[in-house]
Amino acid sequence: MTNNDKVLIVGDPAIDSQSREFAERRGLLEESISSPRSFTLLPLKYSGEEVNMIGKIIKADNIFLNKDATETNFKVNAELSKIIHLSTHSLLYKKQPLIFFSNFYDPENDGFLEASEIVQLKLNSDLVVLSSCSSGLGKLDESEGIIGMTKAFFDAGTKSVIVSLWEVNDKYTSKLMTMFYQKLSEGYDKSEALRMAKVEFIKKHSANPYFWAAFVLSGNTSRLKLESPSAFSPYVTLILSIILISIVAYFFIRRKRRIQIF
């Protein structure tokens, strides 16, 4: 891949929570009235699994998990990525969308990515997926429509964006996203891949629209050229090569002996 042909996946951000519980949804649990931008969030149990599965399916170049899932790592790598996948919490703060990153290990940024920060990036991405709660919502403007993450990513140069329209379930969002990227890797275009992933999800998990209908695609729908992982590991390939060479050598030696006899 070239410098603008990489895959960036960020997810399962580290959350400084004393609770041993996990978040069922990928959104805000509670907001502090006394302290601005003080939110109560719980760790995402299935986000890491989602990131690792997708990374294997499409051979991601840059994967940032837990403490490394920072806003700085996102900004540094986003401009060089053709696919950007964010698996995290997102929320509306004063009608403005925010995407949460691991903020206790990032001295350069506060861990809350705003739409105004996104538009300052120079992106050339074919696809951005915001696998989080209500990531498609924002402030409604009479002339511009919804001013939120979708518009911000388009303004920054992204060709297509997938966002959610309501709070989504952590576990089943992970499964839906894995199915979506599997369909992309099989050569389907973005729109058809998302549709087929939803159909497969309904068959395998639940027909309840709450679990699968939240995610929508905007922008370019064309297929992506992805490097699907090989069906064989390097070790299996090496063993098969040795066997093939041995067979060829065996028949070559046998044929040579026959020629010498005659």
Rosetta silent file (secondary structure, phi, psi, omega in degrees, C-alpha in Angstrom):
SEQUENCE: MTNNDKVLIVGDPAIDSQSREFAERRGLLEESISSPRSFTLLPLKYSGEEVNMIGKIIKADNIFLNKDATETNFKVNAELSKIIHLSTHSLLYKKQPLIFFSNFYDPENDGFLEASEIVQLKLNSDLVVLSSCSSGLGKLDESEGIIGMTKAFFDAGTKSVIVSLWEVNDKYTSKLMTMFYQKLSEGYDKSEALRMAKVEFIKKHSANPYFWAAFVLSGNTSRLKLESPSAFSPYVTLILSIILISIVAYFFIRRKRRIQIF
SCORE:     score description
SCORE:     0.000 S_00000001
   1 L     0.000  148.001  175.842    0.000    0.000    0.000 S_00000001
   2 L   -81.570  178.364 -178.820    1.071    3.597   -0.623 S_00000001
   3 L   -61.413  -28.134  178.387    1.160    6.255    2.073 S_00000001
   4 L  -102.073   24.821 -175.076   -2.463    7.162    1.288 S_00000001
   5 L  -128.994   29.513 -175.680   -3.540    3.544    1.007 S_00000001
   6 E  -100.267  167.096  178.785   -3.407    2.416    4.628 S_00000001
   7 E  -117.654  125.756 -179.399   -6.041    1.143    7.047 S_00000001
   8 E  -115.662  124.895  176.969   -6.421    2.786   10.461 S_00000001
   9 E  -127.375  127.382  178.592   -8.450    1.178   13.254 S_00000001
  10 E  -127.582  131.753 -178.995   -8.833    2.729   16.704 S_00000001
  11 E  -168.361  178.356  179.793  -10.935    1.191   19.466 S_00000001
  12 E    48.562   55.138 -177.025  -11.474   -0.086   22.981 S_00000001
  13 E   -63.564  145.068  177.698  -10.195    3.167   24.567 S_00000001
  14 L   -69.570  131.350 -179.082   -8.835    2.998   28.099 S_00000001
  15 L  -123.647  128.285 -179.252  -11.344    4.450   30.554 S_00000001
  16 L   -79.916   80.821 -177.585  -10.454    5.444   34.089 S_00000001
  17 L  -122.348  133.052  178.315  -13.398    3.726   35.737 S_00000001
  18 L   -83.260  -10.297  178.895  -13.452    2.186   39.169 S_00000001
  19 L   -78.789  145.392  176.502  -16.442    0.098   38.204 S_00000001
  20 L   -91.187    3.017 -179.264  -15.921   -3.475   37.074 S_00000001
  21 L   -82.436  162.936  175.620  -18.930   -3.255   34.820 S_00000001
  22 L  -115.548  154.900  179.030  -18.896   -2.853   31.055 S_00000001
  23 L   -76.061  134.107  175.044  -21.002   -0.538   28.933 S_00000001
  24 L   -80.190  -32.897 -179.800  -23.917   -2.162   27.151 S_00000001
  25 E  -117.368  161.387 -175.678  -24.162    0.797   24.786 S_00000001
  26 L   -99.403   49.160 -178.856  -21.501    2.927   23.111 S_00000001
  27 L  -142.519 -166.430 -175.181  -22.666    6.269   24.453 S_00000001
  28 L   -72.749  134.394  176.246  -22.842    8.538   27.474 S_00000001
  29 L   -92.412  -45.082 -177.844  -23.795    7.001   30.806 S_00000001
  30 E  -161.216  144.610  178.739  -23.912   10.176   32.892 S_00000001
  31 E  -115.565  136.033  178.843  -22.791   13.797   32.670 S_00000001
  32 L   -79.256  129.357 -179.794  -21.512   15.818   35.615 S_00000001
  33 L   -76.962  -34.832 -174.905  -23.418   19.078   36.109 S_00000001
  34 L   -78.463  -28.855 -175.886  -20.724   20.721   38.231 S_00000001
  35 L  -119.142  119.332  179.387  -17.748   19.952   35.982 S_00000001
  36 L   -61.515  140.131  178.732  -17.811   20.733   32.224 S_00000001
  37 L    55.835   33.169  174.236  -17.003   17.795   29.964 S_00000001
  38 L  -106.604  105.969 -173.944  -16.923   15.421   32.913 S_00000001
  39 E  -115.365  148.728  172.903  -18.630   12.262   31.706 S_00000001
  40 E   -98.444  114.269  179.562  -19.230    8.878   33.258 S_00000001
  41 L  -127.150  149.998  176.877  -18.301    6.184   30.737 S_00000001
  42 L  -112.669  152.819  178.271  -17.761    2.460   31.116 S_00000001
  43 L   -60.006  153.765  179.367  -15.282    0.265   29.202 S_00000001
  44 L   -99.423  116.011 -174.523  -16.478   -1.467   26.056 S_00000001
  45 L   -69.040  -34.866 -171.311  -16.256   -5.243   26.405 S_00000001
  46 L  -106.628   -1.983 -179.179  -16.569   -6.120   22.709 S_00000001
  47 H   -64.713  -43.181  179.054  -14.798   -3.207   21.036 S_00000001
  48 H   -62.153  -40.629  177.176  -11.371   -4.844   21.228 S_00000001
  49 H   -62.148  -43.028  178.198  -12.734   -8.050   19.707 S_00000001
  50 H   -59.075  -48.474 -178.740  -14.287   -6.003   16.890 S_00000001
  51 H   -60.811  -46.134 -178.122  -11.026   -4.196   16.165 S_00000001
  52 H   -66.289  -39.678  179.657   -8.948   -7.374   16.096 S_00000001
  53 H   -65.600  -46.462  179.832  -11.397   -9.242   13.866 S_00000001
  54 H   -65.120  -39.372  178.613  -11.652   -6.399   11.365 S_00000001
  55 H   -58.427  -38.221  178.757   -7.882   -5.940   11.430 S_00000001
  56 H   -72.460  -38.001 -176.555   -7.414   -9.558   10.367 S_00000001
  57 H   -65.413  -43.864 -174.408  -10.074   -9.395    7.670 S_00000001
  58 H  -113.206   13.666  176.690   -8.667   -6.347    5.859 S_00000001
  59 L    53.522   63.102 -178.636   -5.034   -6.462    7.002 S_00000001
  60 L   -65.183  138.173  179.253   -5.005   -3.179    8.918 S_00000001
  61 L   -80.624  -40.351 -176.439   -1.706   -1.297    8.921 S_00000001
  62 E  -127.691  116.031  177.015   -2.301    0.668   12.111 S_00000001
  63 E  -121.240  124.623  179.866   -4.319   -0.656   15.049 S_00000001
  64 E  -121.570  118.168 -177.444   -4.516    1.344   18.269 S_00000001
  65 E  -122.135  152.424  171.511   -6.164   -0.243   21.306 S_00000001
  66 E    55.812 -118.476 -177.391   -6.715    0.666   24.934 S_00000001
  67 L   -64.034  -26.986 -179.049   -4.032    3.136   26.131 S_00000001
  68 L   -85.196   -5.995 -179.398   -2.858    3.651   22.557 S_00000001
  69 L   -81.764   62.397 -174.082   -6.358    4.517   21.321 S_00000001
  70 L  -100.543  160.268  176.782   -5.635    8.223   21.669 S_00000001
  71 H   -63.607  -35.973  179.331   -6.828   11.259   19.794 S_00000001
  72 H   -64.667  -45.307  178.637   -3.226   12.069   18.889 S_00000001
  73 H   -62.747  -35.148  175.945   -2.627    8.661   17.294 S_00000001
  74 H   -63.925  -50.137 -175.993   -5.813    9.133   15.305 S_00000001
  75 H   -64.599  -38.637 -178.790   -4.823   12.586   14.031 S_00000001
  76 H   -65.092  -35.912 -173.562   -1.264   11.544   13.158 S_00000001
  77 H  -101.775  -15.091 -173.810   -2.401    8.569   11.061 S_00000001
  78 H   -62.339  -40.580 -175.311   -5.781    9.669    9.688 S_00000001
  79 L   -69.710  -14.219 -179.626   -4.446   11.709    6.777 S_00000001
  80 L  -104.508   10.550 -171.508   -2.513    8.703    5.462 S_00000001
  81 E  -114.322  134.560  176.605   -5.404    6.226    5.646 S_00000001
  82 E   -85.338  -25.676  174.996   -7.849    5.128    2.958 S_00000001
  83 E  -127.652  131.531  176.989  -10.049    3.395    5.559 S_00000001
  84 E  -125.588  123.763  179.540  -10.650    4.728    9.075 S_00000001
  85 E  -124.045  121.338  179.397  -12.618    2.684   11.599 S_00000001
  86 E  -115.949  117.037  179.461  -13.364    4.081   15.074 S_00000001
  87 E  -113.154   99.169 -170.767  -14.891    1.713   17.625 S_00000001
  88 L  -163.155 -166.154  172.207  -15.575    3.748   20.736 S_00000001
  89 L   -88.721  146.670  166.583  -18.033    5.943   22.637 S_00000001
  90 E  -141.965  156.746 -172.879  -19.586    9.003   21.043 S_00000001
  91 E  -158.333  166.048  174.889  -22.073   11.466   22.476 S_00000001
  92 E  -103.125  125.123  177.989  -23.775   14.827   22.029 S_00000001
  93 E  -121.382  111.621 -175.104  -22.500   17.628   24.256 S_00000001
  94 L    54.683   45.220  178.621  -24.541   20.824   23.963 S_00000001
  95 L    66.315   11.621  177.094  -25.922   19.476   20.668 S_00000001
  96 E  -112.840  130.409 -177.879  -22.377   19.018   19.354 S_00000001
  97 E   -73.416  143.385  176.253  -21.068   15.494   18.664 S_00000001
  98 E  -131.404  139.188  173.895  -17.935   14.248   20.400 S_00000001
  99 E  -108.588  128.055 -174.701  -15.922   11.084   19.737 S_00000001
 100 E   -90.073  136.433  173.591  -14.160    9.681   22.784 S_00000001
 101 L  -126.143  167.870  176.558  -10.545    8.501   22.825 S_00000001
 102 L   -63.546  111.870 -171.977   -8.259    7.301   25.601 S_00000001
 103 L  -109.245    2.099  178.791   -7.494   10.616   27.298 S_00000001
 104 L   -91.350   -4.935 -177.051   -5.452    9.670   30.358 S_00000001
 105 L  -128.187   25.070 -177.449   -2.392    8.789   28.273 S_00000001
 106 L  -131.006   97.495 -178.149   -2.433   11.634   25.762 S_00000001
 107 L   -73.097  -13.998 -174.405   -0.621   14.837   26.792 S_00000001
 108 L   -94.087  -27.298 -177.869   -1.345   16.549   23.461 S_00000001
 109 L  -135.095  160.502 -174.961   -5.138   16.222   23.190 S_00000001
 110 L   -86.472   -5.664  177.254   -8.091   16.006   25.579 S_00000001
 111 L    87.331    4.313  176.529   -9.529   12.794   24.094 S_00000001
 112 E  -119.371  100.617 -176.967  -12.763   14.376   22.859 S_00000001
 113 E   -80.356  123.234 -179.267  -12.667   14.776   19.087 S_00000001
 114 E  -102.691  160.797  177.922  -14.941   17.564   17.857 S_00000001
 115 H   -60.491  -36.094 -179.672  -16.330   18.242   14.405 S_00000001
 116 H   -66.061  -26.052  176.777  -14.339   21.482   14.300 S_00000001
 117 H   -79.609  -33.913 -179.351  -11.123   19.486   14.738 S_00000001
 118 H   -65.520  -42.646 -177.004  -12.031   17.026   12.004 S_00000001
 119 L   -64.857  -16.848  178.213  -12.529   19.712    9.341 S_00000001
 120 L   -81.582  -12.831  178.638   -8.958   20.865    9.937 S_00000001
 121 L   -79.540  152.997  176.038   -7.623   17.486    8.789 S_00000001
 122 L  -109.524   87.704 -175.086   -6.684   16.852    5.176 S_00000001
 123 L   -93.991  153.286  173.279   -8.203   13.453    4.561 S_00000001
 124 L  -136.465   38.273 -172.931   -8.275   11.373    1.410 S_00000001
 125 L   -80.715  141.596  173.064  -10.168    8.437    2.862 S_00000001
 126 L   -78.772  -29.157 -176.607  -12.437    6.197    0.825 S_00000001
 127 E  -154.281  133.556  170.929  -14.378    5.216    3.923 S_00000001
 128 E  -122.263  127.634  178.893  -14.785    6.341    7.533 S_00000001
 129 E  -117.305  122.310  177.751  -16.821    4.151    9.895 S_00000001
 130 E  -105.215   92.552 -177.019  -17.937    5.532   13.254 S_00000001
 131 E   -87.002   75.320 -174.325  -18.882    2.423   15.198 S_00000001
 132 L  -158.306  176.920 -175.631  -20.355    4.252   18.169 S_00000001
 133 L   -75.550  135.760  169.397  -23.581    5.695   19.567 S_00000001
 134 L    48.965   33.817 -175.022  -25.545    8.399   17.745 S_00000001
 135 L   -72.375  -10.316  178.362  -22.520    9.282   15.614 S_00000001
 136 L   -98.633    2.861 -178.887  -24.757   10.609   12.838 S_00000001
 137 L   -91.238  169.393 -179.939  -26.579   13.155   15.004 S_00000001
 138 E   173.325 -162.038 -179.542  -25.788   16.817   15.533 S_00000001
 139 E   -84.396  131.834 -178.800  -27.210   20.299   15.419 S_00000001
 140 E   -85.900  121.406  178.187  -29.974   20.849   12.861 S_00000001
 141 E  -113.159  136.643 -175.425  -29.378   23.843   10.606 S_00000001
 142 L   -62.052  -34.224 -177.904  -32.085   25.080    8.214 S_00000001
 143 L   -96.044  -34.289 -174.906  -29.659   25.578    5.322 S_00000001
 144 L   -96.110  -16.095 -173.765  -26.946   22.984    6.032 S_00000001
 145 E    85.296 -142.026  179.356  -29.032   20.177    7.483 S_00000001
 146 E   -82.285  119.169  176.896  -27.435   18.197   10.322 S_00000001
 147 E   -94.068  103.578 -177.304  -24.117   19.712   11.325 S_00000001
 148 E  -155.932 -149.516 -174.810  -22.213   16.822   12.846 S_00000001
 149 H   -69.666  -36.124 -179.560  -19.577   14.196   12.214 S_00000001
 150 H   -60.615  -51.143  179.191  -20.825   13.186    8.765 S_00000001
 151 H   -62.490  -40.483 -179.134  -20.541   16.706    7.390 S_00000001
 152 H   -61.515  -44.103  179.902  -17.218   17.260    9.165 S_00000001
 153 H   -69.037  -35.613  175.412  -15.623   14.181    7.614 S_00000001
 154 H   -65.473  -43.426  178.144  -16.941   15.100    4.174 S_00000001
 155 H   -62.319  -29.532 -179.238  -15.574   18.625    4.544 S_00000001
 156 H   -80.069  -13.212  176.200  -12.213   17.123    5.525 S_00000001
 157 L   120.385    2.438  179.651  -12.079   15.112    2.287 S_00000001
 158 L   -72.636  143.809 -177.909  -13.629   11.716    3.046 S_00000001
 159 L   -86.830  -30.569  179.312  -15.552   10.069    0.202 S_00000001
 160 E  -151.861  150.790 -176.429  -18.019    8.050    2.296 S_00000001
 161 E  -138.693  137.822  171.789  -19.066    7.775    5.941 S_00000001
 162 E  -113.151  125.080 -178.813  -20.986    5.217    7.982 S_00000001
 163 E  -133.884  170.735  177.991  -22.621    6.533   11.165 S_00000001
 164 E  -109.510  152.533 -176.618  -25.329    5.492   13.617 S_00000001
 165 L  -103.417   -5.532  175.379  -28.650    7.238   14.192 S_00000001
 166 L  -155.225 -179.339 -179.837  -29.206    6.158   17.799 S_00000001
 167 L   -68.564  131.084 -173.533  -27.471    4.537   20.758 S_00000001
 168 L  -113.064  154.258  179.974  -26.172    1.137   19.724 S_00000001
 169 E   -78.057  132.031 -175.677  -25.501   -2.091   21.572 S_00000001
 170 H   -61.450  -50.702 -175.475  -21.801   -2.834   22.105 S_00000001
 171 H   -62.652  -50.717 -173.633  -21.937   -6.609   21.580 S_00000001
 172 H   -79.193  -22.912  172.317  -24.120   -6.696   18.493 S_00000001
 173 H   -66.156  -39.026  176.977  -22.485   -3.674   16.884 S_00000001
 174 H   -58.737  -43.628 -179.342  -19.229   -5.616   17.050 S_00000001
 175 H   -68.590  -42.355 -179.388  -20.824   -8.542   15.218 S_00000001
 176 H   -63.421  -43.103 -178.221  -22.485   -6.352   12.574 S_00000001
 177 H   -66.218  -38.165  177.202  -19.256   -4.493   11.817 S_00000001
 178 H   -62.293  -42.693  177.741  -17.301   -7.725   11.454 S_00000001
 179 H   -63.493  -40.013 -179.584  -19.880   -8.990    8.959 S_00000001
 180 H   -60.906  -47.780 -178.792  -19.731   -5.703    7.036 S_00000001
 181 H   -70.196  -29.490  175.138  -15.968   -5.835    6.545 S_00000001
 182 H   -63.342  -42.081  178.151  -16.145   -9.494    5.601 S_00000001
 183 H   -67.407  -37.879  176.471  -18.541   -8.562    2.794 S_00000001
 184 H   -60.908  -43.039 -177.886  -16.269   -5.689    1.736 S_00000001
 185 H   -67.831  -20.500  179.112  -13.324   -8.091    1.552 S_00000001
 186 L   -85.656   -0.953  174.049  -15.379  -10.381   -0.693 S_00000001
 187 L   102.639    2.136  178.696  -15.631   -7.598   -3.279 S_00000001
 188 L   -76.105  150.777  176.815  -19.080   -6.129   -2.663 S_00000001
 189 L   -71.585  169.006 -171.790  -19.501   -2.363   -2.854 S_00000001
 190 H   -60.144  -43.283 -178.996  -20.014   -0.436    0.376 S_00000001
 191 H   -65.588  -46.106 -179.039  -23.791   -0.152    0.106 S_00000001
 192 H   -68.818  -36.129  178.510  -24.312   -3.803   -0.789 S_00000001
 193 H   -62.825  -41.584  179.267  -21.822   -4.954    1.864 S_00000001
 194 H   -68.231  -40.927  178.681  -23.740   -3.079    4.556 S_00000001
 195 H   -62.955  -45.993 -178.363  -27.070   -4.425    3.299 S_00000001
 196 H   -67.300  -34.518  177.443  -25.798   -8.019    3.200 S_00000001
 197 H   -64.301  -39.732  178.640  -24.259   -7.661    6.656 S_00000001
 198 H   -66.653  -41.683  178.397  -27.627   -6.567    8.024 S_00000001
 199 H   -62.496  -44.793  179.076  -29.405   -9.481    6.337 S_00000001
 200 H   -64.236  -38.737  179.059  -26.866  -11.938    7.733 S_00000001
 201 H   -62.002  -44.083  179.627  -27.172  -10.351   11.176 S_00000001
 202 H   -59.089  -41.348 -178.639  -30.961  -10.776   11.114 S_00000001
 203 H   -69.521  -38.023 -173.055  -30.565  -14.467   10.247 S_00000001
 204 H   -93.236  -26.151 -171.096  -27.899  -15.204   12.860 S_00000001
 205 L  -126.375  -66.347 -175.734  -28.773  -12.918   15.762 S_00000001
 206 L  -158.798  143.272  176.186  -31.911  -10.785   15.837 S_00000001
 207 L   -89.711   -4.391  179.425  -34.548   -9.268   13.564 S_00000001
 208 L   -64.063  117.920 -176.870  -35.063   -6.386   15.998 S_00000001
 209 H   -59.120  -23.446  179.500  -34.144   -3.206   14.021 S_00000001
 210 H   -55.572  -35.749 -173.477  -32.649   -1.634   17.136 S_00000001
 211 H   -83.671  -20.172 -173.108  -29.610   -3.895   16.820 S_00000001
 212 H  -131.510  -19.093 -171.983  -28.874   -3.494   13.090 S_00000001
 213 L   -87.570   -6.217 -174.813  -30.764   -0.592   11.478 S_00000001
 214 L   -68.153  -29.699 -172.527  -28.962    2.309   13.165 S_00000001
 215 E   -88.124  130.268 -179.067  -26.019    2.369   10.776 S_00000001
 216 E  -130.318  150.807 -179.765  -26.361    4.238    7.478 S_00000001
 217 E  -106.251  134.954  175.112  -23.969    4.952    4.638 S_00000001
 218 E  -126.121  145.055  176.572  -23.552    8.395    3.039 S_00000001
 219 E    98.409 -151.754 -176.619  -21.442    9.357    0.029 S_00000001
 220 L   -64.326  134.133 -176.398  -19.636    7.205   -2.501 S_00000001
 221 L  -108.995    4.091 -174.012  -20.843    3.594   -2.577 S_00000001
 222 L   -64.263  160.346 -178.758  -18.235    2.022   -4.888 S_00000001
 223 L   -71.591  158.009  179.006  -16.310   -1.106   -3.929 S_00000001
 224 L  -108.992  146.467  174.592  -12.919   -0.938   -2.244 S_00000001
 225 L   -89.015  106.852 -177.543   -9.768   -2.750   -3.248 S_00000001
 226 L  -115.511  149.283  175.129   -8.813   -4.671   -0.157 S_00000001
 227 L   -90.614   97.741  178.389   -6.050   -7.137    0.535 S_00000001
 228 L   -69.428  139.903  178.394   -7.913  -10.141    1.838 S_00000001
 229 L   -61.138  142.403 -179.521   -5.879  -12.306    4.225 S_00000001
 230 L   -65.372  146.963  179.485   -4.430  -15.424    2.656 S_00000001
 231 L   -72.276  -17.942 -179.482   -6.185  -18.678    3.383 S_00000001
 232 L  -114.879  142.484  174.538   -2.805  -20.232    4.208 S_00000001
 233 L   -76.894  161.464  178.708   -0.319  -19.180    6.830 S_00000001
 234 H   -56.220  -33.909 -178.897    3.326  -18.640    5.788 S_00000001
 235 H   -68.954  -41.820  178.236    4.265  -21.914    7.473 S_00000001
 236 H   -64.221  -42.023  178.481    1.669  -23.904    5.553 S_00000001
 237 H   -60.826  -41.189  179.476    2.802  -22.246    2.313 S_00000001
 238 H   -64.535  -44.883 -179.567    6.426  -23.158    3.079 S_00000001
 239 H   -62.870  -43.709  179.230    5.563  -26.790    3.820 S_00000001
 240 H   -63.507  -36.963  178.321    3.511  -27.093    0.632 S_00000001
 241 H   -65.131  -42.141  179.118    6.382  -25.603   -1.371 S_00000001
 242 H   -63.448  -42.813  178.812    8.851  -28.110    0.105 S_00000001
 243 H   -62.308  -44.187 -179.667    6.493  -31.005   -0.690 S_00000001
 244 H   -62.893  -43.060  178.945    6.030  -29.778   -4.260 S_00000001
 245 H   -64.026  -39.967 -179.986    9.793  -29.400   -4.779 S_00000001
 246 H   -63.553  -41.974  179.130   10.373  -32.874   -3.325 S_00000001
 247 H   -63.171  -45.936  179.106    7.833  -34.431   -5.710 S_00000001
 248 H   -61.317  -43.231 -179.854    9.387  -32.685   -8.721 S_00000001
 249 H   -64.408  -38.835 -179.437   12.889  -33.757   -7.615 S_00000001
 250 H   -61.894  -48.100 -178.565   11.746  -37.355   -7.113 S_00000001
 251 H   -69.919  -31.927  177.829   10.330  -37.685  -10.620 S_00000001
 252 H   -66.254  -45.045  179.577   13.332  -35.905  -12.117 S_00000001
 253 H   -66.283  -40.921 -179.780   15.808  -38.315  -10.451 S_00000001
 254 H   -63.381  -42.975  179.217   13.670  -41.320  -11.340 S_00000001
 255 H   -65.526  -37.555  179.890   13.487  -40.249  -14.982 S_00000001
 256 H   -65.025  -39.194 -179.820   17.258  -39.666  -15.077 S_00000001
 257 H   -66.283  -38.994  178.876   17.948  -43.174  -13.738 S_00000001
 258 H   -63.342  -40.298  179.105   15.725  -44.709  -16.407 S_00000001
 259 H   -63.589  -40.114 -179.878   17.635  -42.880  -19.131 S_00000001
 260 H   -66.619  -35.294 -179.349   20.967  -44.140  -17.698 S_00000001
 261 H   -66.439  -42.829 -179.293   19.685  -47.742  -17.656 S_00000001
 262 L   -82.909    0.000    0.000   18.706  -47.660  -21.305 S_00000001
